[in-house]
Amino acid sequence: MTTIPGLENIDFQKCLFSVSIGNIEGIQVPFLYINYLIMTKEATKRPKDLIDLAELLKIKLIRNTLK
């Protein structure tokens, strides 16, 4: 994969420096910044991505209320 739908104008280094690191069974796993994930889901518009989009928007709302 050389491009990600919705992120064509965002530099790889910018994406790399804004990752969130999660810990899954003791393994550090980088995750794309939630706003970038939302952008990709909005761009693809596949049914399964729209389901993911709804959940990501809920997560973002919860995060914003906890700040």
Secondary structure, 3 states (H helix, E strand, C coil): CCCCCCCCCCCHHHHHHCCEEEEECCEEEEECCHHHHHHHHHHHCCHHHHHHHHHHHHHHHHHHHHC
